[in-house]
Amino acid sequence: MKNKKIIIAGGTGFIGEEITRYFENDNEIIILSRKIDNGVTNRNKETILSSKDAPKIKLVKWDGVHIGEWTKEIENADVIINLAGRSVNCRYNERNRNEILNSRINATKVLGEGIKLCSKPPQLWINASSATIYPHAETKPNDEYTIELKDDFSVQVCKQWEKAFNDIDTPLTRKVIFRMAITLGAGGILKPYFNLLKFGLGGKQGTGEQMYSWIHIEDTCRVIEWVVDNENISGVYNVSSPYPVSNKEFMKTLRAATGYRFGVPAFEWMLKIGVKMIGTETELVLKSRWVLPTKLIKEGYQFKYAHLRSALKDIIAKVPGKKYHLF
């Protein structure tokens, strides 16, 4: 994909930064972020500043709620990718629940308002959602054709997020929802796993039987390219590997990939104590996310990293400063 104008809302997190790296050499990138001070991000200055010499990358401040100067940037854009939303890695108290939900809905709605102001609106709008929209699955996988959706907090967030997106009428802008599985790369979610391994705690979590749906970050970027190139694509797509694994298998493969022979398991009672100490929820570890990318496969997308072993081998080779044994 070349010579495209790409807008990434909420683009200073792990996924946004990796998408920027993937596309920055051949495309114009506009990053919309709340976390900008004097032209750089507060959270990860080193990563963003490493791209400062790339003339096609621009950081633009927005608040994710109100129309502002940022709307000028989406005029004549080829693609908007909306990743904006407060992290779910926290305790689900009332305040955090409201922030998680409102940050997603508000950002989606104001992007829709911005698109409607354009004389030449973006050709494509990709809005993130999450594979947590599907119910806890122990006996069979879920895909885009799953009808039964529960009403727990995570599911409700995704349902309302997607509804906000679908309710916006953009007749000149094609719309796609990415229900994203756990995204694996040299940063992001793997960092805490590396710490667990380091301290000998890299065993299964809970029973270890809960399913772990995942996607290599490069495949996430390649799916974006695929959607851009195929103008008939619209609607909901699960962005996940076709070969999810159990939590037990994930941890076993991760230990093998990093040269750790042993890892103490974390039983459910231990997790319930631990999450209170670090301010998160057991759901993030214990929910069985068994998701298949049925529509991607049916419509011809070819995964580069379909299997966990090859994905981890590629990722771990890129981890700075690590000299892991690769299987």
Number of C-alpha atoms within 10 A of each C-alpha: 12 11 12 16 22 26 24 24 26 24 25 27 15 18 20 19 17 20 20 25 15 15 18 21 15 13 17 21 26 24 24 26 22 17 19 17 9 8 15 20 19 14 12 14 13 11 14 19 13 9 15 14 8 13 11 15 20 17 22 19 20 21 17 24 16 16 15 13 10 20 20 14 18 22 17 16 23 19 24 24 23 24 23 25 20 17 11 16 14 17 16 16 8 9 9 16 17 13 15 20 20 19 18 27 23 19 25 28 19 18 24 18 17 20 26 19 15 16 9 14 21 23 18 23 27 23 23 23 25 21 27 26 23 25 22 20 15 13 6 8 17 21 17 18 9 11 9 9 14 14 12 10 14 22 18 16 23 22 19 15 24 23 13 17 25 16 10 16 13 18 10 13 18 18 22 21 22 24 24 22 26 21 22 23 23 19 17 14 13 18 13 11 15 16 12 15 21 12 10 15 17 24 23 21 22 20 14 22 16 23 24 23 26 28 25 28 22 20 22 23 17 19 19 19 14 17 17 20 11 10 11 8 17 15 12 20 22 23 31 28 27 20 17 23 21 19 24 21 19 22 21 18 19 25 22 19 22 20 15 17 12 14 18 14 18 18 14 16 10 12 17 15 11 15 18 13 9 11 11 16 18 18 13 15 18 20 17 23 29 28 31 24 21 17 16 23 13 8 10 9 15 13 19 13 19 18 17 21 16 13 20 25 19 17 18 21 17 14 14 9 7 10 12 15 14 16 13
